[in-house]
Amino acid sequence: MAEFSADNSNEPTIPKPALRALPSPGRPPVEADIARDNPDLVIRRMNLNESPIQPSPKSIVAMQEACTRVNRYPDPQWRELTAAISEETGIPQHRIVMGNGSDEAIVSAGRLSVSPGDEVLVPVPSFPSYNNAAAVNGGTLVTVPLKADGSNDVDAMIAAATDRTRLVFAASPNNPTGNVLTSEEVERLALGIPDTTLLVLDEAYYEFGIHDGGEDHLAVMAKRTGPWAVFRTFSKAYGLAGIRVGYILAGSDEIANAFQKMRSVFNVNAVAQAGALAAWHDKDHRHMLLEKTRIERERLVAGLTALGAEPFPTVANFVTAKMDRPAADIVAALLKKGVMIGRLMHPGYENYIRVTVGSDEDTDGFLAALKDVLAS
């Protein structure tokens, strides 16, 4: 019989220590949680940066039709969808990798680039999943504060990169603040980060930035000699958060192949592929969604400002604002009124709330409820 050395630490071996050290994932409330206690309450879901507008009717029809074929596996290389994306972006089809939302891409970026002792550089506050890319792979998290306008501080990120940095996340527009990077800033970042580092530009809210007059950054990212990737998604500007479709625009064949190796074979189901493809081609619907979001975002910013809040400049489908009291108290009070919003969890931002841009009724309902809460 094999002999095993005694482990005097009594520490479990599974799950691995890096995973045990992570906090449990958050569980944002859903409508059912609130309606259970007050079934007559009008619930406004403004906490997850979803679109209040349904996806393209053409997308819904395509998904319904695809449901008749779900006895078959989906295309594991998403050929129709990547061909359409390639035609519009100019990225070769074989360098486009689809994912189960861009969240899958974030997880894969950590797995393919980070080993124990490596550094992962992230802006803060930004999307919390970036931090996990370091933690679960044994990496060291290096954080860089945002600029005062809520955008990523490119110069500070370049200065913070070392010869141990293996992964850098930048976001434009940044979640949770909503501001964008210019192409000049992206170019500085692309050329200033070491070539031994995977540079990821997360553009989950890309379409909102373009609609607001922002720049496309693919051309300047392509000037980078080191590895890079751009992440985008169908969850936001296409109103398809529930079917989970994101995609990676890889800077080289090697990086695309690495992301391919990280994923499961059938990672985007057939219904999702059909819905995303139809939504991609319905540009009129996308423009309508973006324009209505712009109008409500401006109303939301104006209403918050009138109530004494200090919103960050934003082009996305959410508004983050500094309040005169702890955000946790405001979130809890609004929840009792059926209004679901978020707050920033990063130290130093305890008074900041984040509100998804909803319908015009949502805007009115939120602002009225917030006025009551602030007056109490």
Sine and cosine of phi, psi and omega as CSV:
sin_phi,cos_phi,sin_psi,cos_psi,sin_omega,cos_omega
0.00,0.00,0.67,-0.74,-0.01,-1.00
-0.93,0.38,0.56,-0.83,0.04,-1.00
-0.96,-0.27,0.64,-0.77,-0.01,-1.00
-0.86,-0.51,0.63,-0.78,0.02,-1.00
-0.95,0.32,0.56,-0.83,-0.01,-1.00
-0.95,0.32,0.62,-0.79,0.08,-1.00
-0.95,-0.30,0.97,-0.22,-0.08,-1.00
-0.98,0.21,-0.13,0.99,-0.06,-1.00
-0.98,0.20,-0.36,0.93,-0.06,-1.00
0.86,0.51,0.30,0.95,0.04,-1.00
-0.99,0.13,0.67,-0.74,0.06,-1.00
-0.91,0.41,0.50,-0.86,0.03,-1.00
-1.00,-0.05,-0.34,0.94,0.00,-1.00
-0.79,-0.62,0.76,-0.65,-0.07,1.00
-0.95,0.31,0.22,-0.98,-0.07,-1.00
-0.89,0.46,0.44,-0.90,-0.10,-0.99
-0.81,0.59,-0.65,0.76,-0.03,-1.00
-0.88,0.48,-0.57,0.82,0.00,-1.00
-0.97,0.24,-0.61,0.79,0.03,-1.00
-0.89,0.46,-0.50,0.86,-0.06,-1.00
-0.97,0.25,-0.29,0.96,-0.02,-1.00
-0.96,0.27,0.56,-0.83,0.11,-0.99
-0.94,0.35,0.41,-0.91,0.06,-1.00
-0.90,0.44,0.58,-0.82,-0.03,-1.00
-0.91,0.42,0.51,-0.86,0.02,-1.00
-0.93,0.38,0.43,-0.90,0.03,-1.00
-0.81,-0.59,1.00,0.07,-0.02,-1.00
-0.88,0.48,0.58,-0.82,-0.02,-1.00
-0.92,0.40,0.46,-0.89,0.11,-0.99
-0.88,-0.47,0.17,-0.99,-0.09,-1.00
-0.82,0.57,-0.63,0.77,-0.06,-1.00
-0.88,0.48,-0.54,0.84,0.00,-1.00
-0.90,0.43,-0.61,0.79,-0.04,-1.00
-0.99,0.15,-0.69,0.73,-0.07,-1.00
-0.91,0.41,-0.36,0.93,0.00,-1.00
-0.86,0.51,-0.62,0.78,-0.03,-1.00
-1.00,-0.04,-0.40,0.92,-0.04,-1.00
-0.58,-0.82,0.99,0.15,-0.11,-0.99
-0.91,0.42,-0.31,0.95,-0.03,-1.00
-1.00,-0.02,-0.05,1.00,-0.07,-1.00
-0.96,0.27,0.71,-0.70,0.13,-0.99
-0.97,0.22,0.86,-0.50,-0.09,-1.00
-0.98,-0.22,0.77,-0.64,0.02,-1.00
-0.91,-0.42,0.92,-0.38,-0.08,-1.00
-1.00,-0.03,0.99,-0.12,-0.09,-1.00
-0.77,-0.64,0.64,0.77,-0.11,-0.99
-0.85,-0.53,-0.14,0.99,-0.13,-0.99
-0.84,-0.55,0.24,0.97,0.04,-1.00
0.85,0.53,0.58,0.81,0.08,-1.00
-1.00,0.02,0.29,-0.96,0.10,-0.99
-1.00,0.06,0.70,-0.72,0.09,-1.00
-0.98,0.22,-0.18,0.98,-0.05,-1.00
-1.00,-0.10,0.74,-0.67,0.02,-1.00
-0.91,0.42,0.38,-0.93,0.02,-1.00
-0.92,0.40,0.12,-0.99,0.03,-1.00
-0.76,0.65,0.71,-0.70,0.10,-0.99
-0.82,0.58,-0.54,0.84,0.04,-1.00
-0.90,0.43,-0.57,0.82,0.04,-1.00
-0.92,0.39,-0.66,0.75,0.00,-1.00
-0.90,0.43,-0.68,0.73,0.04,-1.00
-0.88,0.47,-0.68,0.73,0.00,-1.00
-0.89,0.45,-0.63,0.78,0.02,-1.00
-0.94,0.35,-0.64,0.77,0.04,-1.00
-0.89,0.46,-0.67,0.75,0.02,-1.00
-0.92,0.39,-0.61,0.79,0.01,-1.00
-0.91,0.41,-0.45,0.89,0.02,-1.00
-0.89,0.47,-0.39,0.92,0.01,-1.00
-0.97,0.24,-0.12,0.99,-0.05,-1.00
-0.86,-0.51,0.30,0.95,-0.09,-1.00
-0.97,0.24,0.03,1.00,0.17,-0.99
-0.96,0.28,-0.20,0.98,0.03,-1.00
-0.95,-0.31,0.51,-0.86,0.07,-1.00
-0.92,0.39,0.46,-0.89,0.05,-1.00
-0.97,0.26,0.24,-0.97,0.09,-1.00
-0.89,0.45,0.89,-0.45,-0.05,-1.00
-0.95,0.31,-0.18,0.98,0.04,-1.00
-0.90,-0.43,0.12,0.99,0.14,-0.99
0.75,0.66,0.72,0.69,-0.23,-0.97
-0.86,0.51,-0.72,0.69,-0.02,-1.00
-0.91,0.42,-0.65,0.76,-0.06,-1.00
-0.93,0.36,-0.72,0.69,0.00,-1.00
-0.93,0.37,-0.49,0.87,0.06,-1.00
-0.90,0.43,-0.67,0.74,0.00,-1.00
-0.92,0.40,-0.68,0.73,0.00,-1.00
-0.91,0.42,-0.64,0.77,0.01,-1.00
-0.88,0.47,-0.68,0.74,-0.03,-1.00
-0.88,0.48,-0.60,0.80,-0.06,-1.00
-1.00,0.07,-0.58,0.81,-0.08,-1.00
-1.00,-0.01,-0.40,0.92,-0.09,-1.00
0.99,0.11,-0.04,1.00,0.07,-1.00
-0.98,0.20,0.76,-0.65,0.00,-1.00
-0.81,0.58,0.60,-0.80,-0.09,-1.00
-0.84,0.55,-0.61,0.79,-0.05,-1.00
-0.96,0.28,-0.12,0.99,0.06,-1.00
-0.97,-0.24,0.25,0.97,0.07,-1.00
-0.94,-0.35,0.85,-0.53,-0.05,-1.00
-0.87,-0.49,0.85,-0.52,0.00,-1.00
-0.99,0.11,0.41,-0.91,-0.01,-1.00
-0.58,-0.81,0.21,-0.98,0.07,-1.00
-0.98,0.17,0.97,0.24,-0.19,-0.98
0.97,0.24,0.27,-0.96,0.06,-1.00
-0.96,0.29,-0.18,0.98,0.09,-1.00
-0.86,0.51,-0.65,0.76,0.03,-1.00
-0.88,0.48,-0.62,0.79,0.02,-1.00
-0.90,0.43,-0.63,0.77,0.02,-1.00
-0.89,0.45,-0.71,0.71,0.04,-1.00
-0.87,0.49,-0.70,0.71,-0.03,-1.00
-0.91,0.42,-0.60,0.80,0.01,-1.00
-0.86,0.52,-0.67,0.75,0.05,-1.00
-0.92,0.40,-0.69,0.73,-0.04,-1.00
-0.90,0.43,-0.59,0.81,-0.09,-1.00
-1.00,0.05,-0.23,0.97,-0.11,-0.99
-0.85,-0.53,-0.34,0.94,-0.19,-0.98
-0.93,-0.37,0.78,-0.63,0.13,-0.99
-0.87,-0.49,0.27,-0.96,0.00,-1.00
-0.79,0.61,0.75,-0.66,0.00,-1.00
1.00,-0.08,-0.27,0.96,0.04,-1.00
-0.96,0.26,0.33,-0.94,0.00,-1.00
-0.96,-0.29,0.62,-0.79,0.10,-0.99
-0.87,-0.49,0.83,-0.55,-0.11,-0.99
-0.97,-0.24,0.82,-0.57,-0.04,-1.00
-0.69,-0.72,0.52,-0.85,0.15,-0.99
-0.98,0.21,0.47,-0.89,0.05,-1.00
-0.66,-0.76,0.68,-0.73,-0.06,1.00
-0.98,0.19,0.56,-0.83,0.08,-1.00
-0.45,-0.89,-0.29,-0.96,-0.10,-0.99
-0.91,0.42,0.84,-0.55,-0.13,-0.99
-0.87,0.48,-0.43,0.90,-0.03,-1.00
-0.89,0.46,-0.39,0.92,0.06,-1.00
-0.85,0.52,-0.66,0.75,-0.03,-1.00
-0.87,0.50,-0.62,0.78,-0.02,-1.00
-0.91,0.42,-0.46,0.89,0.02,-1.00
-0.87,0.49,-0.49,0.87,0.09,-1.00
-0.99,0.15,-0.76,0.65,-0.17,-0.99
-0.88,0.47,-0.74,0.67,-0.11,-0.99
-0.97,0.26,-0.23,0.97,0.00,-1.00
-0.95,-0.31,0.20,0.98,0.04,-1.00
0.97,0.23,0.27,0.96,-0.01,-1.00
-1.00,0.07,0.17,-0.99,0.04,-1.00
-0.97,-0.25,0.80,-0.59,-0.03,-1.00
-1.00,0.10,0.79,-0.61,0.08,-1.00
-0.88,-0.47,0.85,-0.53,-0.08,-1.00
-0.95,-0.31,0.57,-0.82,0.02,-1.00
-0.79,-0.61,0.88,-0.48,-0.01,-1.00
-0.87,0.48,0.50,-0.87,0.07,-1.00
-0.94,0.35,0.29,-0.96,0.17,-0.99
-0.96,0.29,0.18,-0.98,-0.08,-1.00
-0.88,0.47,-0.43,0.90,-0.01,-1.00
-1.00,0.05,0.05,1.00,0.05,-1.00
1.00,0.02,0.08,1.00,0.04,-1.00
-1.00,-0.07,0.32,-0.95,0.03,-1.00
-0.91,0.43,0.68,-0.74,0.00,-1.00
-1.00,0.02,1.00,-0.06,-0.11,-0.99
-0.87,0.49,-0.73,0.69,-0.04,-1.00
-0.89,0.45,-0.65,0.76,0.03,-1.00
-0.92,0.38,-0.57,0.82,0.04,-1.00
-0.92,0.39,-0.67,0.74,0.05,-1.00
-0.89,0.46,-0.68,0.74,-0.01,-1.00
-0.91,0.40,-0.50,0.87,-0.04,-1.00
-0.99,0.14,-0.27,0.96,-0.02,-1.00
-0.95,0.31,0.64,-0.77,0.00,-1.00
-0.78,-0.63,-0.03,-1.00,0.03,-1.00
-0.95,0.30,-0.09,1.00,0.08,-1.00
-0.98,-0.18,-0.06,1.00,0.01,-1.00
-0.96,0.29,0.83,-0.56,-0.02,-1.00
-0.90,-0.43,-0.26,0.97,-0.03,-1.00
-0.52,-0.86,0.75,-0.66,0.07,-1.00
-0.79,-0.61,0.78,-0.62,0.12,-0.99
-0.96,-0.27,0.75,-0.67,0.20,-0.98
-0.79,-0.61,0.47,-0.88,-0.07,-1.00
-0.72,-0.69,0.74,-0.67,0.02,-1.00
-0.49,-0.87,0.91,-0.41,-0.15,0.99
-0.89,0.46,0.50,-0.87,-0.02,-1.00
-0.99,0.13,0.72,-0.69,0.14,-0.99
-0.98,-0.21,0.88,-0.47,0.50,0.87
-0.94,-0.35,0.25,0.97,-0.13,-0.99
-0.99,-0.16,-0.52,0.85,0.17,-0.99
0.99,-0.11,-0.05,1.00,-0.03,-1.00
-1.00,-0.01,0.31,-0.95,-0.13,-0.99
-0.93,-0.36,0.26,-0.96,0.19,-0.98
-0.99,-0.14,0.55,-0.84,0.13,-0.99
-0.99,0.15,0.29,-0.96,0.05,-1.00
-0.90,0.43,-0.53,0.85,0.05,-1.00
-0.90,0.44,-0.64,0.77,0.04,-1.00
-0.93,0.37,-0.67,0.75,0.02,-1.00
-0.90,0.44,-0.63,0.77,0.03,-1.00
-0.90,0.44,-0.68,0.73,0.05,-1.00
-0.86,0.51,-0.67,0.74,0.00,-1.00
-0.91,0.41,-0.71,0.70,-0.03,-1.00
-0.87,0.49,-0.60,0.80,-0.03,-1.00
-1.00,0.02,-0.32,0.95,-0.08,-1.00
-1.00,-0.08,-0.35,0.94,0.02,-1.00
-0.99,0.17,0.68,-0.73,-0.05,-1.00
-0.82,0.57,0.52,-0.85,0.01,-1.00
-0.94,0.34,-0.16,0.99,0.06,-1.00
-1.00,0.04,0.19,0.98,-0.10,-1.00
-0.85,-0.53,0.66,-0.75,0.16,-0.99
-0.99,0.12,0.88,-0.47,0.04,-1.00
-0.99,-0.14,0.86,-0.50,0.02,-1.00
-0.93,-0.36,0.83,-0.57,0.14,-0.99
-0.97,-0.24,0.94,-0.35,-0.03,-1.00
-1.00,0.04,0.92,-0.39,-0.02,-1.00
-0.88,-0.47,0.77,0.64,0.02,-1.00
-0.86,0.52,-0.48,0.88,-0.03,-1.00
-0.94,-0.34,0.45,0.89,-0.08,-1.00
-0.78,0.62,-0.77,0.64,-0.10,-0.99
-0.88,0.47,-0.56,0.83,0.03,-1.00
-0.91,0.40,-0.64,0.77,0.03,-1.00
-0.90,0.44,-0.69,0.73,0.02,-1.00
-0.90,0.44,-0.67,0.75,-0.01,-1.00
-0.89,0.45,-0.48,0.88,-0.01,-1.00
-1.00,0.04,0.12,0.99,0.03,-1.00
0.99,-0.13,0.16,0.99,0.00,-1.00
-0.96,0.27,0.05,-1.00,-0.11,-0.99
-0.97,-0.24,0.49,-0.87,0.17,-0.99
-1.00,0.08,0.73,-0.68,-0.15,-0.99
-0.97,-0.23,0.09,1.00,-0.08,-1.00
-0.89,0.46,-0.64,0.77,-0.05,-1.00
-0.90,0.44,-0.64,0.77,0.00,-1.00
-0.98,0.20,-0.51,0.86,0.11,-0.99
-0.89,0.46,-0.56,0.83,-0.02,-1.00
-0.93,0.36,-0.23,0.97,0.07,-1.00
-0.97,0.25,-0.24,0.97,-0.02,-1.00
-0.94,0.33,0.70,-0.71,0.05,-1.00
-1.00,0.03,-0.36,0.93,0.05,-1.00
-1.00,0.04,0.03,-1.00,-0.05,-1.00
-0.94,0.35,0.60,-0.80,0.02,-1.00
-0.45,-0.89,0.32,-0.95,0.08,-1.00
-0.41,-0.91,0.52,-0.85,0.09,-1.00
-0.90,-0.44,0.75,-0.66,0.01,-1.00
-0.96,-0.27,0.73,-0.68,0.11,-0.99
-0.69,-0.72,0.13,-0.99,-0.12,-0.99
-0.50,-0.87,0.35,-0.94,0.13,-0.99
-0.99,-0.11,0.03,1.00,-0.12,-0.99
-0.95,0.30,-0.52,0.85,-0.20,-0.98
-0.99,-0.17,-0.95,0.30,-0.12,-0.99
-0.96,0.27,-0.19,0.98,0.02,-1.00
-0.96,-0.28,-0.04,1.00,0.03,-1.00
0.91,0.41,0.52,0.85,-0.10,-1.00
-0.87,-0.49,0.60,0.80,-0.03,-1.00
-0.86,0.52,-0.54,0.84,-0.10,-0.99
-0.97,0.25,-0.28,0.96,-0.02,-1.00
-0.98,-0.20,-0.12,0.99,0.17,-0.98
0.87,0.50,0.97,0.24,0.08,-1.00
-0.75,-0.66,0.88,-0.48,0.13,-0.99
-0.78,-0.63,0.10,-0.99,0.03,-1.00
-0.47,-0.88,0.42,-0.91,-0.03,-1.00
-0.92,-0.40,0.78,-0.62,0.16,-0.99
-0.98,-0.21,0.97,-0.23,-0.14,-0.99
-1.00,0.02,0.59,-0.81,-0.06,-1.00
-0.98,0.20,-0.20,0.98,-0.01,-1.00
-0.41,-0.91,0.28,-0.96,0.07,-1.00
-0.87,0.49,-0.63,0.77,-0.05,-1.00
-0.89,0.46,-0.69,0.72,-0.01,-1.00
-0.94,0.34,-0.63,0.77,0.06,-1.00
-0.87,0.50,-0.69,0.73,0.00,-1.00
-0.91,0.43,-0.59,0.81,0.03,-1.00
-0.90,0.43,-0.69,0.72,0.05,-1.00
-0.91,0.42,-0.57,0.82,0.06,-1.00
-0.88,0.48,-0.65,0.76,-0.02,-1.00
-0.92,0.38,-0.44,0.90,-0.08,-1.00
-0.98,0.18,-0.38,0.93,-0.18,-0.98
-1.00,-0.03,0.27,-0.96,0.19,-0.98
-0.98,0.20,0.30,-0.95,-0.15,-0.99
-0.90,0.43,-0.78,0.62,-0.06,-1.00
-0.96,-0.29,0.91,0.41,-0.16,-0.99
-0.99,0.13,-0.29,0.96,0.06,-1.00
-0.84,-0.54,0.90,-0.43,-0.14,-0.99
-0.95,0.33,0.23,-0.97,-0.12,-0.99
-0.90,0.43,-0.63,0.78,0.01,-1.00
-0.91,0.42,-0.67,0.74,0.01,-1.00
-0.90,0.43,-0.67,0.74,0.02,-1.00
-0.88,0.47,-0.68,0.73,-0.01,-1.00
-0.91,0.42,-0.70,0.72,0.00,-1.00
-0.91,0.42,-0.67,0.74,-0.01,-1.00
-0.92,0.40,-0.65,0.76,-0.01,-1.00
-0.89,0.45,-0.72,0.69,0.01,-1.00
-0.90,0.43,-0.64,0.77,0.02,-1.00
-0.91,0.42,-0.63,0.78,-0.01,-1.00
-0.86,0.52,-0.65,0.76,-0.07,-1.00
-0.99,0.16,-0.29,0.96,-0.02,-1.00
-1.00,0.00,0.98,0.21,-0.08,-1.00
-0.95,0.31,-0.46,0.89,0.04,-1.00
-0.90,0.44,-0.67,0.74,0.01,-1.00
-0.91,0.41,-0.67,0.75,0.02,-1.00
-0.88,0.47,-0.68,0.73,0.02,-1.00
-0.88,0.47,-0.67,0.74,0.02,-1.00
-0.87,0.49,-0.71,0.71,0.00,-1.00
-0.88,0.47,-0.70,0.72,-0.02,-1.00
-0.91,0.41,-0.63,0.77,-0.02,-1.00
-0.94,0.35,-0.69,0.73,0.04,-1.00
-0.90,0.44,-0.60,0.80,0.05,-1.00
-0.90,0.44,-0.67,0.74,0.02,-1.00
-0.86,0.51,-0.72,0.70,-0.03,-1.00
-0.88,0.48,-0.73,0.68,-0.02,-1.00
-0.94,0.34,-0.54,0.84,0.05,-1.00
-0.89,0.46,-0.68,0.74,0.00,-1.00
-0.92,0.40,-0.61,0.80,0.07,-1.00
-0.91,0.42,-0.64,0.77,-0.02,-1.00
-0.91,0.41,-0.70,0.71,0.03,-1.00
-0.88,0.48,-0.71,0.71,-0.01,-1.00
-0.90,0.44,-0.67,0.74,-0.01,-1.00
-0.92,0.40,-0.66,0.75,0.04,-1.00
-0.90,0.44,-0.68,0.73,0.01,-1.00
-0.88,0.48,-0.65,0.76,0.01,-1.00
-0.90,0.43,-0.42,0.91,0.01,-1.00
-1.00,-0.01,0.12,0.99,0.07,-1.00
1.00,-0.05,0.06,1.00,0.03,-1.00
-0.98,0.19,0.25,-0.97,0.01,-1.00
-0.84,-0.55,1.00,0.00,-0.04,-1.00
-0.96,0.28,0.55,-0.83,0.20,-0.98
-0.94,0.34,0.48,-0.88,0.19,-0.98
-0.88,0.47,0.74,-0.68,-0.07,-1.00
-0.57,-0.82,0.59,-0.81,0.12,-0.99
-0.89,-0.46,0.05,1.00,-0.12,-0.99
-1.00,-0.02,-0.19,-0.98,0.00,-1.00
-0.99,-0.12,0.56,0.83,0.07,-1.00
-0.44,-0.90,0.32,-0.95,0.04,-1.00
-0.75,-0.66,0.77,-0.64,0.09,-1.00
-0.94,-0.35,0.73,-0.69,-0.11,-0.99
-0.64,-0.77,0.58,-0.81,0.08,-1.00
-0.99,0.11,0.74,-0.67,0.00,-1.00
-0.94,-0.34,0.08,-1.00,-0.04,-1.00
-1.00,-0.06,0.19,0.98,-0.02,-1.00
-0.43,-0.90,0.16,-0.99,-0.03,-1.00
-0.85,0.53,0.74,-0.67,-0.01,-1.00
-0.90,0.45,-0.53,0.85,0.00,-1.00
-0.86,0.51,-0.62,0.79,0.01,-1.00
-0.92,0.38,-0.64,0.76,0.00,-1.00
-0.92,0.39,-0.71,0.71,0.00,-1.00
-0.86,0.52,-0.71,0.70,-0.03,-1.00
-0.91,0.42,-0.66,0.75,-0.01,-1.00
-0.93,0.38,-0.64,0.77,0.02,-1.00
-0.93,0.37,-0.57,0.82,0.00,-1.00
-0.87,0.49,-0.60,0.80,0.04,-1.00
-0.91,0.42,-0.38,0.92,0.04,-1.00
-1.00,-0.08,0.08,1.00,0.02,-1.00
1.00,0.05,0.13,0.99,-0.01,-1.00
-0.97,-0.23,0.88,-0.47,-0.05,-1.00
-0.98,-0.20,0.90,-0.43,0.08,-1.00
-0.76,-0.65,0.08,-1.00,0.01,-1.00
-0.92,-0.39,0.05,-1.00,0.08,-1.00
-0.57,-0.82,0.33,-0.94,0.00,-1.00
-1.00,0.08,0.73,-0.69,-0.09,-1.00
-0.99,-0.16,-0.08,1.00,-0.08,-1.00
-0.97,0.23,0.65,-0.76,0.04,-1.00
-0.81,0.58,0.70,-0.72,-0.05,-1.00
0.99,-0.11,-0.19,0.98,-0.02,-1.00
-0.87,-0.50,0.50,0.86,-0.08,-1.00
-0.90,0.44,-0.35,0.94,-0.04,-1.00
-0.98,-0.19,0.24,0.97,-0.08,-1.00
-0.97,-0.24,0.78,-0.62,0.12,-0.99
-0.97,-0.25,0.42,-0.91,0.11,-0.99
-0.81,-0.58,0.78,-0.62,-0.10,-1.00
-0.83,-0.55,0.82,-0.58,0.08,-1.00
-0.95,0.33,0.63,-0.77,0.12,-0.99
-0.95,0.30,0.87,-0.50,-0.02,-1.00
-0.93,-0.37,-0.49,-0.87,0.05,-1.00
-0.98,0.22,0.10,-0.99,0.04,-1.00
-0.90,0.43,-0.57,0.82,0.07,-1.00
-0.91,0.41,-0.60,0.80,0.05,-1.00
-0.90,0.44,-0.70,0.71,0.02,-1.00
-0.85,0.53,-0.76,0.66,-0.01,-1.00
-0.89,0.46,-0.71,0.70,-0.03,-1.00
-0.90,0.43,-0.66,0.75,0.02,-1.00
-0.90,0.43,-0.75,0.66,-0.06,-1.00
-0.90,0.44,-0.61,0.79,0.04,-1.00
-0.91,0.41,-0.68,0.74,0.01,-1.00
-0.92,0.40,-0.65,0.76,0.00,-1.00
-0.91,0.42,-0.64,0.77,0.03,-1.00
-0.86,0.51,-0.67,0.74,0.03,-1.00
-0.89,0.45,-0.70,0.71,-0.03,-1.00
-0.89,0.45,-0.69,0.72,-0.03,-1.00
-0.93,0.36,-0.43,0.90,0.01,-1.00
-0.99,0.12,-0.25,0.97,-0.07,-1.00
-1.00,0.08,0.00,0.00,0.00,0.00
